[in-house]
């Protein structure tokens, strides 16, 4: 089992719009593609314009199949463009693939 940690730093003031897009657009499409979110967080201490989330994958091969398929989905492309008609929501994305250690409680 692998986990993917993604950190989205939003354009100032755009975190509410990004949260709305995840809740109403991204998550239903992820379900369609079998993408499994583990958790989402915002920061109470630190940078106030970040969304942090964790995805779960059986393997890199699963990720390499499902995530690009989601990104190429015409509905996702259309709704993403609609949500960014007044400008982008995300300024920067950090992405890490994490492999659990043998002693990790989360595997």
MOFEN-V308249 format. One record per residue. N is the residue number from 0. RES is the residue in one letter. NEAR is the number of other ideal C-beta (glycine too) atoms within 10 Angstrom. D_LAST is the distance of its C-alpha to the last C-alpha in whole Angstrom. Layout:
# MOFEN-V308249
N | RES | NEAR | D_LAST
N | RES | NEAR | D_LAST
This chain:
# MOFEN-V308249
0 | X | 12 | 6
1 | X | 16 | 8
2 | X | 19 | 9
3 | X | 19 | 12
4 | X | 14 | 14
5 | X | 15 | 18
6 | X | 16 | 20
7 | X | 20 | 24
8 | X | 16 | 27
9 | X | 21 | 29
10 | X | 16 | 33
11 | X | 9 | 35
12 | X | 9 | 35
13 | X | 20 | 33
14 | X | 20 | 30
15 | X | 10 | 31
16 | X | 16 | 32
17 | X | 21 | 28
18 | X | 15 | 27
19 | X | 13 | 29
20 | X | 19 | 29
21 | X | 16 | 25
22 | X | 11 | 26
23 | X | 11 | 29
24 | X | 17 | 28
25 | X | 20 | 25
26 | X | 14 | 22
27 | X | 11 | 25
28 | X | 16 | 25
29 | X | 18 | 21
30 | X | 11 | 21
31 | X | 13 | 24
32 | X | 16 | 22
33 | X | 11 | 19
34 | X | 20 | 17
35 | X | 15 | 14
36 | X | 16 | 14
37 | X | 12 | 12
38 | X | 10 | 14
39 | X | 14 | 18
40 | X | 11 | 20
41 | X | 14 | 23
42 | X | 13 | 24
43 | X | 6 | 27
44 | X | 5 | 27
45 | X | 8 | 27
46 | X | 11 | 28
47 | X | 11 | 29
48 | X | 17 | 29
49 | X | 17 | 25
50 | X | 20 | 23
51 | X | 17 | 19
52 | X | 16 | 16
53 | X | 16 | 13
54 | X | 20 | 12
55 | X | 16 | 10
56 | X | 19 | 11
57 | X | 10 | 10
58 | X | 10 | 12
59 | X | 12 | 15
60 | X | 9 | 17
61 | X | 15 | 16
62 | X | 17 | 16
63 | X | 11 | 20
64 | X | 13 | 21
65 | X | 17 | 20
66 | X | 16 | 21
67 | X | 11 | 24
68 | X | 14 | 25
69 | X | 16 | 24
70 | X | 12 | 26
71 | X | 9 | 29
72 | X | 15 | 30
73 | X | 7 | 33
74 | X | 12 | 32
75 | X | 18 | 30
76 | X | 11 | 32
77 | X | 11 | 35
78 | X | 17 | 33
79 | X | 17 | 32
80 | X | 9 | 36
81 | X | 10 | 37
82 | X | 18 | 35
83 | X | 15 | 36
84 | X | 6 | 39
85 | X | 8 | 40
86 | X | 8 | 38
87 | X | 12 | 35
88 | X | 21 | 32
89 | X | 16 | 30
90 | X | 12 | 31
91 | X | 10 | 28
92 | X | 10 | 24
93 | X | 11 | 22
94 | X | 10 | 19
95 | X | 9 | 16
96 | X | 12 | 13
97 | X | 13 | 10
98 | X | 10 | 8
99 | X | 12 | 6
100 | X | 7 | 8
101 | X | 5 | 9
102 | X | 6 | 9
103 | X | 11 | 6
104 | X | 5 | 6
105 | X | 10 | 4
106 | X | 11 | 0
